[in-house]
Amino acid sequence: MSATIMPSADATGEARAQGQGGSLEARNLVKDFRLRSGLKVSMLHAVKDISFTVEAGRTIALVGESGSGKSTIARMLAKLEAPSSGGVFIDGAPSGSRGRALERYRSEVQMVFQDPFASLNPFHSISHHLERPIRLHHPGLGRAEVASRVEELLERVQLEPATRYLERRPHELSGGQRQRVAIARALAPGARFIIADEPVSMLDVSIRLGVLNLLAELQREAQLGVLYITHDLATARHFSDEILVMYRGDIVERGPADEVILNPQHEYTMRLLEAAADPERHGALRDEVRRAE
Amino acid sequence: MTAPEASARFGEPVLTARGVSIEYEVDPPVQAVRDVTLTLHRGEILGLAGESGCGKTTLAYGLNRLLKPPALQTSGEIVFHDRDGDDIDVVSLSDERLRAFRWSKVSMVFQGAMNSLNPVLNVRAQLDDVLRTHRPGMKKAERLARSRELLELVGVDPDRISSFPHELSGGMRQRVMIAMALALDPQVMIMDEPTTALDVVVQRGIIREIMRLRERLGFAVIFITHDLPLLIEISDRIAVMLRGEIVELGTAESVYRDPQHEYTKRLLSSFPSLRGDRGGFLRGTGANQEVAS
């Protein structure tokens, strides 16, 4: 396989300049899991016929509680899980699920996981984490080119100067820095779409916005399409263009971010919003239970 | 309720800490808690906010004398003002008296409740254990009746008393933990991130339960979390911790409306507003940049 098969960073840059959007589409995705308890076998419908499209340069938030199926969707989009039916389409064409086609798909669609403490290998240096995807997806590149791309990636995620981080190992970095490395690693193959599954929920609160802002900035610069999976309605609203609300494997409400949060239609969305902490309502709960007692 | 009303209602102190410092005796020593002075009033919810590593959990453990080496309280006094008028010097309690003091006067709900129940004992055995240890005079039937009553109090069907922890949902396990903490009718409950691992809707249910029980039973709560919006919503007063020190202490309203310390302001700004405007959040301005470029 030669490097020319892959669109190089420059080539995709050109494509962006020409305004070629591209899209990542989930079409009628279904995922059933077989549950066994003793001799009984039952079906869990984790994801029920879900369709949506992530366009280049846009962020879609998938919100819902644990067990609602949002991570299963992420895993299907990342090809870590095969759908029971339905498919994933990239730029309108069915995506490959094995061999070269899968490799090509993976260079376009990458994932950022929730736990930066578990998703980086403690044995390897930061530069190794970034070199490897570059080498795998661009085998034609020379040593010097790989090294310069690694430095460029670290600078893009604001780990500067890059030389300070190259030889460090994950345990020497803070959670926020580690998540930045994880983002750099997702960008390394030249990905156009990022699936971020709760990318900041394990981080300290004061650095969460920094990491989200970085993702937003990278997205604008490179016209990435981002699927932001979260249970946090406030960041979903501010960080994305569109929100999909999931409940038990179904999308129960979807729409422009502000619309869904400020003018929810579905009863479940209202329940989620009602449950979110809101400092404006301080004392309200106390007064309510006091009246009830 | 306005601030003066609140202080009138929560006049009498139940727990006073003066100049408490706690050190981890490692090399080099770590000052985890520095000169903390804090008064908890009867029936009050005091929120303790701060990020990981700020010493909030260490302080909570110190208040209940649960510190284990290498953690050591190096200075300060902790006095518990009992309901019947006795003042108990917590720091100098002998082992035997400490055992009687803990849980019956001050109980704790620990972080990660998913894992703090014993997986091989059913709920009944674990509740029974608390009562048998601290109330040796109680008969078996009385203990069972009390255990069922406790479950009912926290909103768990008493018929689930024979369930094992793995048979309960996360929210139910947390409710069982609260039932255990309530078993001896404590005057203070220290809750360390009691709802962090739970889904928002479940979390809201637990919070409501805690508020309701406080109204009914009149215990005071030290509620520890990094979730400042939640604290503002439910607390009477809030203490903000940074690097082992309390940098700001005030009513929930004043901390929210008029934060004094830089760090409090930063923490507050780390939580984008759910329903309010976009504020300084970068993505809002980013859209304009995109148009401009």
Interface residues (C-beta under 8 A of the other chain):
Chain A: E65 S66 D204 V205 S206 R208 L209 N213 A216 E217 R220 H231 L233 A234 T235 R237 H238 F239 I261 L262 R271 L272 L273 E274 A275 A276 A277 D278 P279 E280 R281 H282 G283 A284 L285 R286 D287 V289 R290 A292 E293
Chain B: M1 I45 E51 S52 D199 V200 V201 V202 Q203 R204 I207 R208 M211 R212 E215 R216 H226 D227 L228 P229 L230 I232 E233 I234 S235 D236 A252 E253 Y256 R266 L267 S269 S270 F271 P272 S273 L274 R275 G276 R278 F281 L282 R283 G284 G286 Q289 E290
